[in-house]
Amino acid sequence: MSRIKRITSLLLAALLLCALPAAMGEGEAMRKDDGSIREELTAVEATRLMGNGINLGNTMEACDSTRGNYSDDPLVYETGWGQPVTTQEMLLGMKAAGFDTIRIPVAWMTNASNMPFEMKDCTLNEAYLSRVRQIVDYARNAEMYVIINDHWDGGWWGMFGSENPDTASFAMEAYKGMWKQIAEYFRDYSDYVIFESANEELGARFDENSPCYARDSVLSYLTEQQRYALTNQVNQAFVDTVRETGGNNEKRFLLIAGYGTNIDQTFDSRFQMPKDTAQNKLMVSVHYYGPWSYCGASSAAGATLWGKAADYDEMYRTLSKMTKFVSRGYGVVIGEYGALTGGDGVMKKNAPAYHRAFLDCCDALDFTSCLWDCSGFFIRRENRIVEEEMAAVYAGRNAASEAGRDYADIARAGKEGVDAAVASAPKVLRKDALTADENACVAWIMFSEGSWALSYSVGDAYNPDSISPGIVPTDVEITGQGTYTVALDFSGTEKGYAENTAFSAVGISNGETLFPGYCIMITECKINGEPIKLKGRNYTCSDDGRCTRTNLFNEWVNMKGINNSNARVLYGDLTGISATVLDRSLPQMSRIMTMEITFTYAPRK
């Protein structure tokens, strides 16, 4: 940001602060919310007015799910995950930086007077409600839109999937009781305050089984169809509960969490928006961190490459799926996104270009969005975006800059920005890689380090540019039946090794198309040049019908649901198969300098 722009932003924040009542400051915030409801404003029109948003991350959703240090003081949790106390000046600084919406993730249940799976009346903590309201008032005083949700909240959502019907029923009653209290507490606020049904919990997290998530020891397992049905049921209960509280809640905008907030899974026809007594007042929320090997890397040094033409194209193509909802009258909110700063606090290479392209996509596709931030971009102790190039991305993209412009012009400019980025970006970033052509058949090791700091081409699409600096892969072209070896060398990375694995698999791009029914049978696995023994038998599967895969370590696979329709082996039946054949307890796994997998590829015998 230029010196002039920075001074202008600070002056704007100061003017906004001076415009507030003199009583503002310590204690209860004065409220600048007038309680109005714009009955004719539709959800799609509202998202256009919401501008760019930001999350108040790791703050009001901070919680102690073990209850080891429970406190009735909300500030204990608000600062518990490393963030400063939220202030009026902070929200004014966000507004001045170009953010017109703030999403406030909240842990309502875990920070209630009792744990949700212990309480009978589901009474929320009055002090916590009051503190969230104070922050909402800060945002409204800054003339920002506000989104509040229930955010992970210690993982109590696992109760929904319990095979104990009493626990599953209790979860639904607790959920409705929670939202009844929240809705009544904020009932008189204007429609600038939006309620969101959940975060990422609706879907696979119904199956979380940790003892602290459920009242009983009965493990849960739902089919995907059951998870979709339950997601739709929870979202319908959310809408019905809020609407029944009356007042402004009868016409308030409500944000419906997508299936896992995953774009592809929310695009699936099994996800259904709830019925609503209000007309055109529903929005849908999804998240976008694509690719995670770039966006979610725990350090700038560990982030994979990003910035080729196909990366920009993939971003636009993925986000475009959500226009299905816009065409049906639902506003679309990308509730979280970002090329996140990691533990080192360093901005990733090409991060400003990534964020600029993302905002162009949102303009082109008629979405609004909220940057996920935990003082990584907007430094709350300084009330500004410190990185000047990133500050410039947001400085001129607020709602005020678009006031009076026809939306068609905004959308056109956004699409032109995306097209220009695709046209000017290089086609390939790694010159030494095998072809990633859509018809090529290439085998490689998908890999994420135990800390997620290092990764290589995770996902069913072979992407040799999705690589952390210093990794040297050995990928091979598959020409038919035979024996092949794939490998990864981590010795050139910053640490010189990978510290165990959080996920790994062998993938064969287009294997299902070019060699249908073929199986991968691992014959040898070497770590640091020495053979190791695998736990169980590997099996062959495909998630997308194109890429053939065998999991090396994938703890998210629930083996209870694996059968002959989604798994195959080269010889015999499925007895003894495993999605976690790599033994992470082996001493070699703590310092993986090289990993080498040899396998036979052939039709099932």
Backbone hydrogen bonds, N-H to C=O, Kabsch-Sander energy under -0.5 kcal/mol:
donor,donor_aa,acceptor,acceptor_aa,energy
6,R,2,S,-2.5
7,I,3,R,-2.4
8,T,4,I,-2.5
9,S,5,K,-2.5
10,L,6,R,-2.3
11,L,7,I,-2.6
12,L,8,T,-2.4
13,A,9,S,-2.2
14,A,10,L,-2.3
15,L,11,L,-2.8
16,L,12,L,-2.5
17,L,13,A,-2.2
18,C,14,A,-2.6
19,A,15,L,-1.6
20,L,17,L,-1.2
24,M,21,P,-1.9
32,K,30,M,-0.5
39,E,37,I,-1.4
41,L,38,R,-1.3
43,A,280,N,-1.7
46,A,42,T,-2.3
47,T,43,A,-1.9
48,R,44,V,-1.1
49,L,45,E,-1.0
49,L,46,A,-0.7
50,M,46,A,-1.1
53,G,369,S,-2.6
54,I,101,T,-1.8
55,N,371,L,-2.8
56,L,103,R,-2.6
57,G,55,N,-1.3
57,G,373,D,-1.8
59,T,56,L,-0.6
60,M,56,L,-0.5
62,A,59,T,-1.1
65,S,63,C,-0.7
67,R,64,D,-1.5
70,Y,67,R,-0.9
76,V,73,D,-1.5
77,Y,73,D,-0.6
77,Y,74,P,-0.8
78,E,74,P,-2.5
79,T,75,L,-1.7
80,G,77,Y,-1.1
81,W,77,Y,-0.6
82,G,79,T,-1.5
91,L,87,T,-1.5
92,L,88,Q,-2.2
93,G,89,E,-2.1
94,M,90,M,-2.0
95,K,91,L,-2.2
96,A,92,L,-2.4
97,A,93,G,-1.7
98,G,94,M,-0.5
98,G,95,K,-1.3
99,F,94,M,-2.2
100,D,52,N,-2.7
100,D,98,G,-0.5
101,T,52,N,-1.3
102,I,145,Y,-2.4
103,R,54,I,-2.4
104,I,102,I,-0.6
104,I,147,I,-3.8
107,A,60,M,-2.2
108,W,106,V,-0.8
111,N,107,A,-0.5
112,A,109,M,-1.7
113,S,123,T,-0.7
118,E,115,M,-2.3
119,M,115,M,-2.3
124,L,122,C,-0.5
129,L,125,N,-2.4
130,S,126,E,-2.4
131,R,127,A,-2.0
132,V,128,Y,-2.5
133,R,129,L,-2.4
134,Q,130,S,-2.1
135,I,131,R,-1.9
136,V,132,V,-2.5
137,D,133,R,-2.6
138,Y,134,Q,-2.0
139,A,135,I,-2.2
140,R,136,V,-2.6
141,N,137,D,-2.7
142,A,138,Y,-1.2
143,E,140,R,-1.7
144,M,139,A,-2.3
145,Y,100,D,-2.7
146,V,192,Y,-2.9
147,I,102,I,-2.3
148,I,194,I,-2.2
149,N,104,I,-1.1
151,H,106,V,-3.1
151,H,149,N,-0.5
152,W,150,D,-0.7
153,D,151,H,-3.8
155,G,152,W,-1.8
156,W,153,D,-0.8
158,G,155,G,-1.9
159,M,156,W,-2.0
160,F,157,W,-1.7
161,G,158,G,-0.8
161,G,206,F,-0.8
162,S,159,M,-1.4
167,T,164,N,-0.6
168,A,164,N,-2.1
169,S,165,P,-2.4
170,F,166,D,-2.3
171,A,167,T,-2.3
172,M,168,A,-1.6
173,E,169,S,-2.1
174,A,170,F,-3.0
175,Y,171,A,-2.5
176,K,172,M,-2.4
177,G,173,E,-2.4
178,M,174,A,-2.6
179,W,175,Y,-2.3
180,K,176,K,-2.1
181,Q,177,G,-1.8
182,I,178,M,-2.2
183,A,179,W,-2.8
184,E,180,K,-2.2
185,Y,181,Q,-2.2
186,F,182,I,-1.9
187,R,184,E,-0.8
189,Y,186,F,-1.7
191,D,36,S,-1.9
193,V,190,S,-1.6
194,I,146,V,-3.4
194,I,192,Y,-0.6
195,F,253,F,-1.0
196,E,148,I,-2.6
197,S,255,L,-2.3
203,G,201,E,-1.1
206,F,203,G,-1.7
207,D,204,A,-1.9
208,E,205,R,-1.3
213,Y,210,S,-2.7
214,A,210,S,-0.5
214,A,211,P,-0.9
219,L,217,S,-0.6
221,Y,161,G,-0.5
227,R,223,T,-2.3
228,Y,224,E,-2.4
229,A,225,Q,-2.3
230,L,226,Q,-2.6
231,T,227,R,-2.5
232,N,228,Y,-2.4
233,Q,229,A,-2.0
234,V,230,L,-2.8
235,N,231,T,-2.4
236,Q,232,N,-2.0
237,A,233,Q,-2.3
238,F,234,V,-2.2
239,V,235,N,-2.1
240,D,236,Q,-2.6
241,T,237,A,-2.6
242,V,238,F,-2.3
243,R,239,V,-2.6
244,E,240,D,-2.0
245,T,241,T,-0.6
245,T,242,V,-1.3
246,G,243,R,-1.6
248,N,187,R,-0.7
249,N,246,G,-1.6
250,E,247,G,-1.7
251,K,248,N,-1.4
252,R,248,N,-0.7
254,L,281,K,-2.2
255,L,195,F,-3.4
256,I,254,L,-0.6
256,I,283,M,-3.1
257,A,255,L,-0.6
258,G,285,S,-2.5
260,G,202,L,-2.6
260,G,258,G,-0.7
261,T,258,G,-1.1
262,N,259,Y,-2.2
266,T,262,N,-2.3
267,F,263,I,-2.3
268,D,264,D,-1.0
271,F,268,D,-1.8
272,Q,270,R,-0.6
283,M,254,L,-2.7
284,V,331,G,-2.7
285,S,256,I,-2.9
286,V,333,V,-1.7
287,H,261,T,-3.3
288,Y,336,E,-2.5
294,Y,291,P,-1.5
295,C,291,P,-2.9
296,G,292,W,-2.3
303,A,299,S,-0.6
303,A,300,A,-0.8
304,T,293,S,-1.7
305,L,465,D,-0.9
305,L,467,I,-0.8
309,A,426,P,-2.8
311,D,308,K,-1.1
312,Y,308,K,-1.5
313,D,309,A,-2.4
314,E,310,A,-2.4
315,M,311,D,-2.0
316,Y,312,Y,-2.1
317,R,313,D,-2.7
318,T,314,E,-2.6
319,L,315,M,-2.3
320,S,316,Y,-2.0
321,K,317,R,-0.6
321,K,318,T,-1.3
322,M,319,L,-1.9
323,T,320,S,-1.9
324,K,321,K,-1.3
325,F,322,M,-1.4
326,V,322,M,-1.1
327,S,323,T,-2.6
328,R,325,F,-0.9
329,G,326,V,-2.0
330,Y,325,F,-2.4
331,G,282,L,-1.5
333,V,284,V,-2.7
333,V,331,G,-0.5
334,I,332,V,-0.5
334,I,368,T,-2.7
335,G,286,V,-1.5
335,G,333,V,-1.4
336,E,286,V,-0.7
338,G,288,Y,-0.7
340,L,295,C,-1.0
340,L,338,G,-1.4
342,G,346,V,-0.6
343,G,298,S,-2.3
344,D,298,S,-0.7
345,G,342,G,-1.8
351,A,348,K,-2.0
354,Y,350,N,-2.4
355,H,351,A,-2.6
356,R,352,P,-2.5
357,A,353,A,-2.3
358,F,354,Y,-2.3
359,L,355,H,-2.4
360,D,356,R,-2.1
361,C,357,A,-2.3
362,C,358,F,-2.3
363,D,359,L,-2.3
364,A,360,D,-2.6
365,L,361,C,-2.2
366,D,362,C,-1.0
366,D,363,D,-0.5
367,F,362,C,-2.5
368,T,332,V,-2.1
369,S,51,G,-0.7
370,C,334,I,-2.6
371,L,53,G,-2.7
372,W,337,Y,-2.5
373,D,371,L,-0.6
379,I,377,F,-0.9
379,I,384,R,-2.6
380,R,378,F,-0.9
382,E,379,I,-1.6
383,N,379,I,-1.5
384,R,379,I,-1.2
386,V,377,F,-1.0
386,V,384,R,-0.7
391,A,387,E,-2.6
392,A,388,E,-2.1
393,V,389,E,-0.9
393,V,390,M,-0.5
394,Y,390,M,-1.1
395,A,391,A,-2.0
396,G,392,A,-0.7
397,R,394,Y,-1.7
401,S,398,N,-0.5
402,E,398,N,-0.7
402,E,399,A,-0.9
403,A,399,A,-0.7
403,A,400,A,-0.7
405,R,402,E,-1.9
409,D,406,D,-0.9
410,I,406,D,-1.6
411,A,407,Y,-3.0
412,R,408,A,-2.2
413,A,409,D,-2.3
414,G,410,I,-2.2
415,K,411,A,-2.4
416,E,412,R,-2.3
417,G,413,A,-1.9
418,V,414,G,-2.0
419,D,415,K,-2.8
420,A,416,E,-2.3
421,A,417,G,-1.9
422,V,418,V,-2.3
423,A,419,D,-2.4
424,S,420,A,-1.9
425,A,421,A,-1.5
431,K,429,L,-0.7
433,A,430,R,-0.7
440,A,437,D,-1.9
442,V,440,A,-0.6
443,A,476,V,-3.1
444,W,507,G,-2.1
446,M,444,W,-0.7
446,M,505,A,-2.9
447,F,456,Y,-1.9
448,S,503,F,-2.7
449,E,454,L,-3.0
450,G,499,E,-1.1
450,G,500,N,-0.9
452,W,449,E,-1.8
456,Y,447,F,-2.4
457,S,466,S,-3.4
462,Y,460,D,-0.6
466,S,463,N,-2.0
467,I,465,D,-1.9
468,S,455,S,-2.0
471,I,468,S,-1.9
472,V,489,D,-2.4
474,T,487,A,-3.0
475,D,473,P,-0.6
476,V,443,A,-1.9
478,I,441,C,-3.0
479,T,477,E,-0.6
482,G,601,Y,-2.2
484,Y,599,F,-2.5
486,V,597,I,-2.5
487,A,474,T,-1.8
488,L,595,M,-2.4
489,D,472,V,-1.9
490,F,488,L,-0.5
490,F,593,M,-3.1
491,S,593,M,-0.8
492,G,470,G,-0.6
493,T,490,F,-1.8
498,A,592,I,-2.6
500,N,498,A,-1.2
500,N,589,M,-1.9
502,A,448,S,-2.3
503,F,448,S,-1.5
504,S,553,F,-1.9
505,A,446,M,-1.9
506,V,550,T,-2.6
507,G,444,W,-2.5
507,G,505,A,-0.5
508,I,548,T,-2.6
509,S,442,V,-2.7
511,G,508,I,-1.9
512,E,546,R,-2.4
513,T,546,R,-0.7
514,L,510,N,-2.7
515,F,511,G,-2.4
518,Y,515,F,-1.8
519,C,602,A,-3.5
521,M,519,C,-0.6
521,M,600,T,-2.5
522,I,520,I,-0.5
523,T,598,T,-2.5
524,E,598,T,-1.7
526,K,596,E,-2.9
527,I,530,E,-2.5
528,N,594,T,-2.6
530,E,527,I,-1.7
532,I,525,C,-2.6
535,K,581,V,-3.1
536,G,534,L,-0.8
537,R,576,G,-2.3
540,T,568,R,-3.2
541,C,549,R,-2.8
548,T,508,I,-2.3
549,R,541,C,-2.9
550,T,506,V,-2.1
552,L,504,S,-2.4
553,F,504,S,-2.6
554,N,579,A,-1.9
557,V,554,N,-1.4
558,N,556,W,-0.6
559,M,557,V,-0.9
561,G,558,N,-2.1
562,I,559,M,-1.4
566,N,563,N,-1.5
567,A,563,N,-0.8
568,R,540,T,-1.8
577,I,574,L,-1.9
578,S,537,R,-2.4
582,L,552,L,-2.4
584,R,582,L,-0.9
586,L,583,D,-1.5
589,M,586,L,-1.4
590,S,587,P,-1.3
591,R,588,Q,-1.2
592,I,498,A,-3.2
593,M,591,R,-0.9
595,M,488,L,-2.4
596,E,526,K,-2.5
597,I,486,V,-2.9
598,T,524,E,-2.8
599,F,484,Y,-2.7
600,T,521,M,-2.8
601,Y,482,G,-3.1
602,A,519,C,-1.7
602,A,600,T,-0.5
604,R,517,G,-0.9
605,K,570,L,-2.6
